[in-house]
Each structure stands twice: as C-alpha cells, then as structure tokens.
C-alpha cells in the first residue's frame, strides 16, 4: 500500500512537470488530486501497519478501484492490466485473510 502511495505521488509529480501554459488549471488540479489520494492511501497504510481497525476499509476500496483500472486497461495494455490486477488481488488477500481480519477487528 505504501508502494501504491509512492506511485501516486510520482504520478502527481509527473502531472506537475507536464503543466503547460494552456493547461495550468487542469495540470495543477490533477496533481493535487493524486497527491490527496497518495496521502490518504499512505495514511491508511500506516494504519494497517499500526493495526488500527479503521484502516482496512480505505485499503479495500483502493484495491477495488485498482481492479477497475486494471479491467479498463485490459484491451490496450494487457500486461499492465495483469500486473495491476495481480497486485490488487495480492493486497486484498493479505488484508482480508483471517489473521488480518482478527487483528484489525474493532
């Protein structure tokens, strides 16, 4: 999950570097969106690391969104889609396994 947060931060940085005079508003707002997502996912990852029950929900939602991205890219980038889906399924399997469920139960 922390790796995903870092990836989102790199996307945000890429957006900022790609800002041109004709798309300042779009570039900055997109970068801020990805930064906010990265910070939220990073915070949830730290919550899982500290075994805080609230943190599992945002992590599961993020992985389900990542699965949606994988499905939407399956035709144009099949190898990328397989990698994203595999990553998301692995994180879901770890967060939803019985031992994690017991540890993160409120």
C-alpha positions in Angstrom: 0.0 0.0 0.0 2.9 2.3 0.7 4.3 1.5 -2.7 0.9 2.4 -4.3 1.0 5.7 -2.4 4.5 6.4 -3.7 3.4 5.6 -7.2 0.5 8.1 -6.9 3.0 10.7 -5.7 5.1 10.1 -8.7 2.1 10.5 -11.0 1.3 13.8 -9.2 4.9 14.9 -9.8 4.7 13.9 -13.4 1.5 15.9 -13.8 3.2 19.0 -12.3 6.2 18.6 -14.6 3.9 18.3 -17.6 2.0 21.6 -16.9 1.9 23.9 -19.9 0.6 27.4 -20.0 -2.5 26.2 -21.8 -3.5 23.6 -19.1 -2.3 25.1 -15.8 -5.6 24.6 -14.1 -6.1 21.0 -15.2 -2.5 20.0 -14.5 -2.4 21.5 -11.0 -5.8 20.2 -10.0 -5.0 16.7 -11.3 -1.7 16.7 -9.4 -3.5 17.9 -6.2 -6.0 15.0 -6.7 -3.3 12.4 -7.0 -1.4 13.9 -4.0 -4.5 13.7 -1.9 -5.1 10.1 -2.9 -1.5 9.3 -2.2 -1.6 10.9 1.3 -4.9 9.1 2.1 -3.6 5.7 1.0 -0.3 6.3 2.8 -2.2 7.2 6.0 -4.3 4.0 5.6 -1.2 2.0 5.1 0.3 3.4 8.3 -2.9 2.5 10.0 -2.7 -1.1 8.8 1.0 -1.2 9.9 -0.1 0.0 13.4 -3.0 -2.5 13.3 -5.8 0.1 13.5 -9.2 -1.3 12.6 -10.4 1.8 10.6 -7.6 1.4 8.1 -8.8 -1.8 6.3 -11.8 -0.1 4.7 -9.9 2.5 2.7 -7.3 -0.1 1.7 -10.0 -2.4 0.4 -11.7 0.4 -1.5 -8.4 1.5 -3.1 -7.7 -2.1 -4.2 -11.2 -2.4 -5.7 -10.6 0.8 -7.6 -7.3 -0.5 -8.8 -9.1 -3.6 -10.1 -11.4 -1.3 -12.0 -8.4 0.4 -13.6 -6.9 -3.0 -14.5 -10.2 -4.1 -16.2 -10.4 -0.8 -18.1 -6.8 -1.2 -19.5 -7.1 -4.9 -20.4 -7.5 -4.2 -24.1 -4.9 -1.5 -24.6 -2.3 -2.7 -22.1 -2.9 -6.3 -21.3 0.4 -6.9 -19.5 -0.2 -3.8 -17.4 -3.7 -4.9 -16.5 -2.5 -8.3 -15.4 0.1 -6.7 -13.2 -2.3 -4.2 -11.6 -4.9 -6.9 -11.0 -2.3 -9.3 -9.5 -1.1 -6.5 -7.2 -4.6 -5.5 -6.1 -5.6 -9.2 -5.5 -2.5 -9.8 -3.5 -3.1 -6.8 -1.3 -6.8 -7.8 -0.9 -5.7 -11.4 0.0 -3.4 -10.1 2.7 -5.7 -7.6 4.2 -8.8 -9.9 4.2 -7.1 -13.1 5.4 -8.5 -14.4 8.7 -5.4 -13.4 10.8 -5.6 -9.8 9.5 -9.3 -9.7 10.0 -8.9 -10.7 13.6 -6.1 -8.2 14.2 -7.9 -5.3 12.6 -11.3 -6.0 14.1 -12.6 -3.1 16.2 
